[in-house]
Amino acid sequence: MTDSPPASSSPSLRSWLLLGMLGLVWGSSYILIKKGLVVYAPAQLACLRISISALAFLPIFLARLSKVDWSKLKYLAVVGFAGSFFPAFFFAIAQTQLSSSTTGVLSSLTPLFTLFLGILYFKVPFSWIKIAGVLTGLAGAVSLILFGSEAGMGGHLGFGLLVILGCLMYSLSANTVKAALQDMNALTLSAVAFFLIGPPALIYLFTTDFVQILQQQEGAWLALGYIVLLALFGTVFASFFFFRLVQITSAVFASTVSYLIPLVALMWGFVDGEPITLYHLIGMSLILGGVYISGR
């Protein structure tokens, strides 16, 4: 089942293109979450996102069932629950009080956690240049938090901590993929992970008033459309490409996609009428610099 080539020491052009695409998709996800929360409760949105993604992956899972190495079930479960299940709830709940741009900016903490977890628990070699890249990007994220339009926490520190916990979960998942699932096909990995988390999400969804809301509440179908887009692009396609990026580069490089996410989130804010100040430009420059240094 070693159908994935070994990771390269220096990211290729394809790796950079994948990183940019993921930043665009995931940076747009927070706007879609915001649109979905207009109608649905956070838990309903999270369950819909996971369930739709699992159903999309189901044909792939059935086609590749014979290729699954079930001896790695515990690692696949970590990837499914830490990489998708719990963060879907954390981010949806957080965005009931935080703006989409603030949530996107806070997600840039993921590479820092990925690096530290990698060094502490996954035997990732210590590298000062990687730490320099992570800290440079983090400085850009902090500057956006401190000076960006609507970037203050506004007294909702607890909801910000949910985003940070979600980032920790993402970093655990990325390190697990790199350490234990390096040789598993990325599409198979994604399909199995969502096969594991789809049923509990679907069961919980139908214990709520989801059907009643869909039938009776104005705007419910439009909000569902936003969630479908979130699931198919922000989860299904993005999960596959993220796992593939981890396999062909490193968990730290792949996680630097979280530095591009706030750029996209802020651009959406600009389109929506929010100004981009000098502090935004400084923060963006530091973030892009951090991505470049981490990828060396």
C-alpha positions as CSV (number, residue, x, y, z in Angstrom):
1,M,0.0,0.0,0.0
2,T,3.0,2.2,-0.4
3,D,1.5,4.2,-3.3
4,S,2.7,7.5,-2.0
5,P,6.2,8.7,-2.8
6,P,8.5,9.7,0.0
7,A,8.4,13.2,1.2
8,S,10.8,15.6,-0.4
9,S,13.3,17.7,1.6
10,S,12.4,20.9,-0.3
11,P,8.8,21.7,-1.3
12,S,8.2,21.6,-5.0
13,L,6.1,24.0,-7.1
14,R,3.2,21.5,-6.8
15,S,3.5,21.7,-3.0
16,W,3.4,25.5,-3.1
17,L,0.3,25.5,-5.4
18,L,-1.4,23.0,-3.1
19,L,-0.6,25.3,-0.1
20,G,-2.1,28.3,-1.9
21,M,-5.2,26.5,-2.9
22,L,-5.8,25.2,0.6
23,G,-5.4,28.7,2.0
24,L,-8.0,30.0,-0.4
25,V,-10.5,27.2,0.3
26,W,-10.1,27.2,4.1
27,G,-9.9,31.0,4.3
28,S,-13.3,31.1,2.7
29,S,-14.7,28.5,5.0
30,Y,-15.3,30.9,7.8
31,I,-17.7,33.0,5.7
32,L,-19.6,29.9,4.9
33,I,-19.8,28.9,8.5
34,K,-21.1,32.4,9.3
35,K,-23.8,32.1,6.7
36,G,-24.9,28.6,7.9
37,L,-25.1,29.9,11.5
38,V,-27.8,32.3,10.5
39,V,-30.3,29.5,10.5
40,Y,-28.7,26.4,12.2
41,A,-27.3,25.9,15.7
42,P,-23.6,25.3,15.9
43,A,-23.9,21.6,16.7
44,Q,-26.3,21.2,13.7
45,L,-23.9,22.9,11.4
46,A,-21.0,20.8,12.6
47,C,-23.0,17.6,12.2
48,L,-24.2,18.6,8.7
49,R,-20.7,19.4,7.6
50,I,-19.4,16.1,8.8
51,S,-22.3,14.0,7.6
52,I,-22.3,15.5,4.1
53,S,-18.6,15.0,3.9
54,A,-18.9,11.4,5.0
55,L,-21.6,10.7,2.4
56,A,-19.4,12.2,-0.3
57,F,-16.5,10.0,0.7
58,L,-18.7,6.8,1.0
59,P,-18.3,5.6,-2.6
60,I,-14.6,6.1,-2.4
61,F,-14.5,4.2,0.9
62,L,-16.4,1.3,-0.5
63,A,-14.2,1.2,-3.6
64,R,-11.0,1.2,-1.5
65,L,-12.2,-1.0,1.4
66,S,-9.9,-3.8,0.5
67,K,-6.9,-1.5,0.5
68,V,-7.4,-0.3,4.1
69,D,-4.8,-1.3,6.6
70,W,-7.1,-1.8,9.6
71,S,-4.1,-2.4,11.9
72,K,-3.8,1.4,11.9
73,L,-7.3,1.9,13.0
74,K,-6.3,3.9,16.1
75,Y,-4.3,6.4,14.0
76,L,-7.1,6.7,11.5
77,A,-9.5,7.4,14.4
78,V,-7.2,10.2,15.7
79,V,-7.1,11.8,12.2
80,G,-10.9,11.6,11.9
81,F,-11.9,12.9,15.3
82,A,-9.0,15.3,16.0
83,G,-8.6,16.5,12.4
84,S,-12.3,17.0,11.6
85,F,-14.9,15.9,14.1
86,F,-14.1,18.0,17.2
87,P,-12.8,21.1,15.4
88,A,-16.0,21.3,13.4
89,F,-17.9,21.8,16.7
90,F,-15.3,24.1,18.2
91,F,-15.1,26.5,15.3
92,A,-18.9,26.6,14.8
93,I,-19.5,27.4,18.5
94,A,-16.7,30.0,18.5
95,Q,-18.2,31.8,15.5
96,T,-21.4,32.5,17.4
97,Q,-19.4,35.2,19.2
98,L,-16.3,35.8,17.1
99,S,-16.1,37.3,13.6
100,S,-15.1,35.0,10.7
101,S,-11.9,37.1,10.2
102,T,-10.9,36.8,13.9
103,T,-11.4,33.0,13.8
104,G,-9.4,32.8,10.6
105,V,-6.5,34.8,12.2
106,L,-6.5,32.6,15.4
107,S,-6.2,29.5,13.3
108,S,-2.7,30.6,12.3
109,L,-1.5,29.2,15.6
110,T,-1.7,25.7,14.1
111,P,1.9,25.6,12.7
112,L,3.3,26.5,16.1
113,F,1.4,23.7,17.8
114,T,2.3,21.3,15.0
115,L,6.0,22.1,15.4
116,F,6.0,21.8,19.2
117,L,4.0,18.6,19.2
118,G,6.2,17.2,16.5
119,I,9.4,17.8,18.5
120,L,8.0,16.7,21.8
121,Y,6.1,13.5,20.8
122,F,6.7,12.6,17.2
123,K,10.6,12.8,17.0
124,V,10.5,15.6,14.4
125,P,14.1,16.9,14.1
126,F,14.7,20.2,15.9
127,S,15.4,23.0,13.4
128,W,16.0,26.7,14.2
129,I,15.0,27.8,10.7
130,K,11.6,26.1,11.1
131,I,11.1,27.7,14.5
132,A,12.2,31.1,13.0
133,G,9.6,30.7,10.2
134,V,6.8,29.7,12.6
135,L,7.6,32.6,14.9
136,T,7.8,35.1,12.0
137,G,4.4,34.0,10.8
138,L,3.0,34.0,14.3
139,A,4.2,37.6,14.8
140,G,2.2,38.5,11.7
141,A,-0.9,36.8,13.1
142,V,-0.5,38.6,16.4
143,S,-0.2,42.0,14.7
144,L,-3.4,41.3,12.9
145,I,-5.1,40.4,16.1
146,L,-3.9,43.5,17.9
147,F,-4.4,46.0,15.1
148,G,-6.7,44.5,12.5
149,S,-10.2,45.7,11.9
150,E,-12.6,43.8,14.3
151,A,-9.6,41.7,15.4
152,G,-10.0,42.3,19.1
153,M,-11.4,39.5,21.2
154,G,-14.2,41.7,22.5
155,G,-14.4,40.0,25.8
156,H,-15.0,36.5,24.3
157,L,-11.8,34.9,25.4
158,G,-13.5,31.6,26.1
159,F,-14.6,31.3,22.5
160,G,-11.1,32.2,21.3
161,L,-9.8,29.3,23.4
162,L,-12.1,27.0,21.5
163,V,-10.4,28.0,18.3
164,I,-7.0,27.4,19.9
165,L,-8.2,24.0,21.1
166,G,-9.3,23.3,17.5
167,C,-5.8,24.3,16.3
168,L,-4.2,21.8,18.8
169,M,-6.5,19.1,17.4
170,Y,-5.4,19.9,13.8
171,S,-1.8,19.8,14.8
172,L,-2.2,16.4,16.5
173,S,-3.9,15.1,13.3
174,A,-1.2,16.4,11.0
175,N,1.6,14.9,13.1
176,T,-0.2,11.6,13.2
177,V,-0.6,11.5,9.4
178,K,3.1,12.2,9.0
179,A,4.3,9.7,11.7
180,A,2.0,6.8,11.2
181,L,0.1,7.1,7.9
182,Q,2.8,8.3,5.6
183,D,2.3,5.4,3.2
184,M,-1.5,5.3,3.0
185,N,-3.0,6.8,-0.1
186,A,-4.4,10.3,0.8
187,L,-7.8,9.6,-0.8
188,T,-8.2,6.3,1.1
189,L,-7.0,8.0,4.3
190,S,-9.7,10.7,3.9
191,A,-12.4,8.3,3.1
192,V,-11.7,6.0,6.1
193,A,-11.4,9.0,8.5
194,F,-14.8,10.3,7.5
195,F,-16.4,6.8,7.5
196,L,-15.4,6.7,11.2
197,I,-16.9,10.1,12.2
198,G,-19.9,10.3,9.9
199,P,-22.3,7.9,11.7
200,P,-22.1,9.6,15.1
201,A,-22.6,13.0,13.5
202,L,-25.6,11.8,11.4
203,I,-27.2,10.1,14.4
204,Y,-26.9,13.2,16.6
205,L,-28.2,15.5,13.8
206,F,-31.5,13.7,13.6
207,T,-32.0,14.0,17.4
208,T,-32.2,17.7,16.9
209,D,-35.0,19.8,15.2
210,F,-33.0,19.9,11.9
211,V,-35.8,18.5,9.8
212,Q,-38.4,20.9,11.3
213,I,-36.1,23.9,10.6
214,L,-35.5,22.7,7.0
215,Q,-39.2,22.5,6.4
216,Q,-40.5,25.6,8.2
217,Q,-37.8,28.2,8.6
218,E,-37.2,30.8,6.0
219,G,-33.7,30.7,4.4
220,A,-33.1,27.2,5.7
221,W,-32.4,25.7,2.3
222,L,-30.0,28.6,1.3
223,A,-28.1,28.2,4.6
224,L,-28.0,24.4,3.9
225,G,-26.5,25.3,0.4
226,Y,-23.7,27.2,2.1
227,I,-23.0,24.3,4.4
228,V,-22.9,21.9,1.4
229,L,-20.3,24.1,-0.2
230,L,-18.4,24.2,3.1
231,A,-18.5,20.4,3.3
232,L,-17.6,19.6,-0.3
233,F,-14.8,22.2,-0.7
234,G,-13.8,23.1,2.8
235,T,-13.8,19.5,4.0
236,V,-13.9,16.8,1.3
237,F,-11.5,18.3,-1.3
238,A,-9.4,20.2,1.3
239,S,-8.9,17.2,3.5
240,F,-7.6,15.0,0.7
241,F,-5.2,17.7,-0.5
242,F,-4.0,18.5,3.0
243,F,-3.2,14.9,3.8
244,R,-1.4,14.7,0.5
245,L,0.6,17.8,1.2
246,V,1.6,16.4,4.6
247,Q,2.8,13.2,3.0
248,I,4.9,14.9,0.2
249,T,6.4,17.7,2.4
250,S,6.1,17.8,6.2
251,A,3.5,18.4,8.9
252,V,5.0,21.8,9.7
253,F,5.1,23.0,6.1
254,A,1.5,21.8,5.5
255,S,0.2,23.4,8.6
256,T,1.6,26.8,7.4
257,V,-1.6,26.9,5.3
258,S,-3.0,28.4,8.5
259,Y,-0.9,31.5,7.8
260,L,-2.6,32.0,4.5
261,I,-6.1,31.6,5.9
262,P,-6.3,35.0,7.7
263,L,-5.2,36.7,4.5
264,V,-8.1,35.2,2.7
265,A,-10.5,35.9,5.6
266,L,-9.4,39.5,5.7
267,M,-9.8,39.8,1.9
268,W,-13.4,38.6,2.3
269,G,-13.8,41.3,4.9
270,F,-12.5,43.9,2.5
271,V,-15.0,42.8,-0.1
272,D,-17.6,43.2,2.6
273,G,-16.6,46.8,3.3
274,E,-13.9,46.4,5.9
275,P,-10.8,48.6,5.4
276,I,-7.3,47.2,5.0
277,T,-4.8,49.3,7.1
278,L,-1.0,49.5,7.2
279,Y,-1.1,47.0,10.1
280,H,-2.8,44.5,7.9
281,L,-0.1,44.9,5.2
282,I,2.6,44.5,7.8
283,G,0.9,41.4,9.2
284,M,0.4,39.9,5.8
285,S,4.1,40.4,4.9
286,L,5.2,38.7,8.1
287,I,2.9,35.8,7.5
288,L,4.0,35.2,3.9
289,G,7.6,35.5,5.1
290,G,7.0,32.9,7.7
291,V,5.5,30.5,5.1
292,Y,8.6,30.9,3.0
293,I,11.1,30.4,5.8
294,S,9.2,27.3,7.2
295,G,9.2,25.8,3.7
296,R,13.0,26.0,3.3
